């Protein structure tokens, strides 16, 4: 094989830890109708993926089975409080009246009386569909369908606890998922060389302390001990090197995980009993994901591995998660009516590129430019309390995408979105309350023109929408 061919072959692995996946290589190879010419790989050639388990402490806390879909811009998850979801995730920095304020503004803990526990779960029901508009591979029309619905149904839980050390000092802990992503296409779709499945999971453990420095000014600080795991897979057109383009597909899978640490801080100012103003900051966190790359090579293309390429190896990638700054306001208009507002800046420009490094010296690094841009999210909510038992909520928000048109990928076909939400709270006693919320997200259609000399040109449009349902239980003890 010539050096030019070696270089082209190494570029066939289109991997991205922005889209991780949970994938069985045998399934995609055995069910891909385009493999009617190439022999199926043997058991020795196909390595079964084994997902890493989260530490037992997280299982004890009930954070298991999370398959998140990112429905704030980029791959952020703002589903951290059901009352806040009812207000379109607006005004959290101004303090929430339960322990979930740990995530949005830790200073808000000083407003809570006694000890309390919050448990919540969110069912995310997305629809993400691609419409092919002239995709090609090697200059020929790309074979396959549109990929089906790439937005899998997801469940995201979170837990919070808060305790009073004194009238002015509070402590708490939160367990949540601040970032997440899941996309899953049919294995034989036109963009299979760009992506098939992708998944990013984060678990954040957030111990927090807050103090009321004066009667109307509070501060809070938290430590973010964060676990991240990413998995992804895509097909490889080995046929393009042996005269059987799109008829001898192989597969690459990459996975990695890491623990890292950040922090969050907040201040809360209450100039009057009916007005709250909050400012909260969450630090950036950088993960160095360590894991493995597995390759499945069809028998017809096995000679291509003679140089040492496309053999299983350890791999790593740096994942830069953004910092954010939120400003929130709460204003009580009357004993029955109140409004909240929020402006959140997110430093997505940290995400400049995705670089996958392989321990195998024969396998070149894969570099995918991202060049994301910072975003500013704006939200507004309104609350109505007809009595001491019920609270009704509504909200709207505009959440722009950090992804510029020329950098849209199949892994993250992100677009601007508009939130419309409603919610309700029911408090039958001073110690127990239940909250529910529903959100519908309207996405702008997003064009994609993702080009690669080996993987081909993925050209088309994405149409997306999402529904989110949240339920939360609050117990004061």
N, C-alpha and C positions, 0 to 999 in steps of 0.2 A: 504494500500500500504506500503511495507517495506521501510526502510530508504535507502536501496541500490537502490530500484526501483525509489524512489524519486530523488536520486542523478542522476541516469541515465536519468530520464525524463527531468530534468532541463537542461541537456546538449544538449537536442535536439534542442534548439534554437540556430541556427548558425547565429548570426547577426554580421555585420561588417559595420562601418560607412565609410570604404574606398569605399564601393560601396553602394551608396545610391540609392533609387528608387522612382519612382512616380507610385503608384500601387493601383489598385482597388481590394480589397480582394474578393468581390463577384464574380468578373470575373474569377479569378483563381480557386475558389472552384467550381463554377457552370460548368466550362468547362473542368475540369480535369477528363478524362475518368477513372482514377484509383479509383475514389470515387463511384464506382458502388455498393458497399456494404454498406458503411456508409451513414447515413442520412445526408442531407445538414444542416448546422447550421441555426438556426433561426435568425431573424432580431436582436434579443437582443444579440445573441452571436457574431454577425458580426458588427464591428464598422467601419463606413465609414470614410476613411482618408480625412482630410481637409488640403491642403497645405497652408503653411504660405505665405503671400504676402510680397514682398519686400516693403520697405518704398516708399512713393509716390515720393520722390525726385529722386529715381532711375528710376521710370517709366517716370518722366518728362524728364530725360536725355536719354530715349529710350532704357535702358538696361532692356528689358523684354523678356520673352519667351526663355531664354537661356537654352539649353540642351547640355552641353559640353561633348565631348569625349576627353580624355587626349591623346595628340599625341606627346608631348615630353615624355621622360621616366617618369615612375611612373604615377602621375596624374597631371603633370605640363602642362600649356598651353603657348607656345611661340608665338602663333599667335597674335601678338600685333602691327605689322606694316606690311603692304603689300609690300613696297619696301624691307624690311628686309626678308620677306618670300621668295621673288624672289631670294635672296642670301642664301637660306636655313637657315634663322635665324642666320646668321654669321656676326660678326662685329658690332653688335648693340652698344656694349660698346664704340666703337670709334666714336659714334655720328651719328645720322641719320638726314638728312636735312629737317625734319619736326617735328611737335610737339610730335610725338610718341616717340621721344628720351626721354621723361619723364619717360617711363617705363624702357628703357635699360640703360640710363646714363643721369641723370638730368643735369649734367654739359654741355651736348650738346645743351641745350637751348640757351647758349650764342652765338651760331653760327647762330641763326635765326634772320632775319631782320623783324621789324615791328610786327604786331599781326597776329595770324593765328589760323585756326581751322582744325582739321582732324577728319573725320568720316569713319570708316571701318567696313566691315562685312566679315565673313569667313564661308563658307559652308564646313563642314567636312563630308566626305563620307567614313566611314570605313566598312570593312568586317572582322568579327571575327567568325570563325567557329570551333566547337569542333568535334573531331573524337573519339568516344568511343573505348577504347581498354581494356575492361574487368572490368568496374565499377561494384561494388557490394553494396548491402544493406543487412546487417544482414547475410552475407555469401552467399546470393543468388544474381543472376544477377540483376542489376538495371533495372527496367522497364522504358520505355520511349524512346524518340528520342534523337537526338544530340543537340537539343536546338535551331535549326535554326540559323539565322545570329544574333549574340548577339551585333553587333555594330550598334546602331541607328544613323541615319543621324542627324547632329547637326548644329546649327547656333550660332556663337560667334561674337558679335559686340564689338567695343571699340570706345571711343571718347576722343579727346585731344584738349586742347586750350592753347595758349601761348600768353603772352603780354610783351611788353617792358616797363620797368620803366625808363630805361636810356640806353645808349650805352653799359653799362657793367653789368646791373642788369636786369634779366628776371624772370618772374613768370609764372606758368602754372598749369593746373589741368588735370588729366587723370582719366577716368573711364574704368576699364577693368576687365577681369576675369583671374587671374594668375594661378588658379588651377581649375580642373573640371574632372568629370568622369561620364560616362553613359554606363551601360551594361544592356541588356534586353534579357532574354531567354524565350523560350516557357514554359508555366506553367507546362507542364507534362514531361519535359526533364529528363534525367537520373541524372542530378546534381541538381534537384530542392530543395533537402534538404540542399545543400550548398548555392545556390543563385538563385533567379529568376530575380529580377530587382534591380539595384543599381544606385544611382545618388549622385554626389557631385557638388555643385555650390558655387562659390565664386564671390563676387563683391567687387572690390577694388577701393576706392576713394583716389586719390593720388595728393594732393596739393604740389606744388614744387616751390623752388626758386633757382636760379643759379646766379653766379657772375664771371666775368672775372677779376682775380686778377692781371694778367699781360697780355700783348698782346698775349701770347701763352699758358697761363695756366688758366684753369677754374675749379671751383668746383660747385657742386650742391647737394641739399639735399631735400628729400621729406618725407611726412608723409603718411603712408598707413593705412587708416581707412577701415577695411575689415569686410564684412559680409560673413558668411559661413552657408550653409544649407545642411544637409545630410539626405537621406532617403534610406531605404533598405527593402527588403522582401525576405523570403524563406519559403518553405513548411516545415512542421513538420510531421514526420512519426508516428503519434499516433497509427497507426495500429500495430506497432511493440510491443506495450505493451498490446494488447488485442487479439493477435493471428491473426491479419489481416495485416501483414507487407506489406507496399506500397499500401494498399487498403482503408485506412482511413486517408487521408491527412488533416492536418490543416494548418494554416498559421500564420506567425509572421511578423509584420511590425514595424520598428523602425524609428523615425524621430527626428531631433533636429536641432537647429540653434543657432547662437551666433554672437556677434560683438566683434572684438578685434583690436589691434593697433600694427603696426610695423613702419619701416622706410626704406628708401633707400638713398644711398649716392653715389657720383661718382666724379671722376676727369678726366679731358681731357687735354692732352698736345699736342701741335702742333709745333714740332721742325722746320718744314718748311711749306710753303703754300700747299704742296702736300702730307704731312704726318700727320696722327693723331694717337695718342695712348691713349686708354682709359681704366680705371679700375672702375668697378661698383660693389656695394654690396647691396643686398636686405636682410633685417633681417629675422630671423625666426619669426613665429607668432604661438601662441598656442591658440586654441579655446576650450572652455569648452561648448560643445554642449548640450543644455537642450531641452528635448522634451518628447515624449511619446512612449511607446511600446503597440501595439494592437495585440491581439491574436484572431484567429477564430478557434474554437474547434468543430469538428463534433460531432453529438449527441451520436454516438456510443462510443466516448472517453470522454464524459462529466464527468464521475466519476473521471477521473484523476485530475480534478480541485478541488476536495474536500479539498486538502491540502492548497489551495490558490494559487497554481502555475498556470501559463498560464491565468492569468486574467489581464485585461488592467491596466497599471500602468505608472507613470512617469519614465523617464530614462535619463541617461546622459552618455557622453563619452568625453574623451580628444582627440583632433585632433592636432597633432604636425606637422605643415607645415615647410618645410626646409628653411634655409637661403642659399644664393648662392653668388658666386664671379665670375665675368666675366672679362676677359682680351681681348680687341679687338684692331685690327690694321686696318687702312685704308691707302692705298698707291696709289696715282695717278701715273700711268706710262707714260701717255701722255694726251693731252687735250681730247682724245677720250676714253682711256682705264684706268680702275682702278681696284684694287683688295681689298678684305676685308677678314679678318680672325678672328676667335673667339675661345677661350677656356673657358668653363664654368664648374666650380665645384659646385655641389649641395649636400648639407648635408642631404641626405636621411636617414642616420643612426639615426637621431632623431626618426624615426618611428620604435620603438622597439616592440610595441605590440598594439593591439586594445582591450580595455577593456570597456565593456558595463556594467554600474551599474544600477540596478533597485531599485526604491523606495519600491517596494513590498518585504518585508523581506523573503517571501517564495520563491522568484525567485533568484537563485544564479547568481552572476556576470558571464558574458561570457568573456573569455579571449582567444584571438587568437594571437599567436606569429607571428611577422612580420619580425623583424631582417633585415631590409633593409640595403643596403650598399651605401656608397657615390659613385657618378658617376662623370665622366669628359666627357663632350660633346665637340667635335671638329668639326668646320665648316669652309668652304671656299666659297667665292663668287667672281664673276667677273662681271664688268659692262662695257658697250660699249655705247658711245654717238655719233651717227652719225651726229647729229646736235643739235641745241639748243631746239628742240621740243621733240625729242624722247630719251629715255634711255632704253637699253635692259639689262636684268640681267639673271644670272644663278648661281647655287650654288649646293653644296653637303655637307653633314654632316653625322657623325657617332654619334649615340646617344645610349649608352649602358643602359640596364635596371638595376635598383637597386635591383631587386628581385632575390634572390638566388634560385636555382632549388628546394630545399626542402620546400620553402615557397610560391610557386606559388599557387594562389587561383582562384576560378571561378569568384570572384568579380573583381580581377585585374590580368588577364592572360597576364601580361606584358612580353615583350621580347626585345632584342636588335633590333635596326632599323637603316636603312640607308636612308637618304633623298636625293632626286634629284629634283631640282626646276628650274623654269624659270619664268621670269616676264618682264613687260614693263611699262614704265612711259610715259605719254603724257602731255605736257605742252603747251597748245595753247596760253597762255598769261602769264604775270608775276604774275598774281593773282590767277590763277586757274590751277590745274593739277589733273590728274586721273591716278591711278596706278592699275594694275592687276597682279596677280601671280598665279601660279599653282605648287603644290608639290605632288609628289608621294612618299609614304613611303613603303619600303620593310622591312617586319618583318621576323626575324628568326622564324621557327617553334618552339613551346614551349611545352615541355612535362609537364604534371601535374599528381601528385599523392597525392591528398588531402584526408586525412584520419581522420575519427571520429568514435567513438564506436557506435553512434546512427545514424548519418547521412550517414554512410557508407564510401566507398572508391571510390573517383572519379578519374578514371585512363584513360588517353588519351592524345591527342595532339591538340594544337591550331594552326590554320593557319590563319594569319591575313595580311591585307594590308590596305592602306588608300590613298584617294585622298583629297586634300584640294584646294579650290579655294577662292581667296581673291580679294576684290575690295575696293579701298580707294579713297575718295575725299578730296582734299586739297584746302583750301581757305585762301589766304593772304589778309588782309584788313587793 
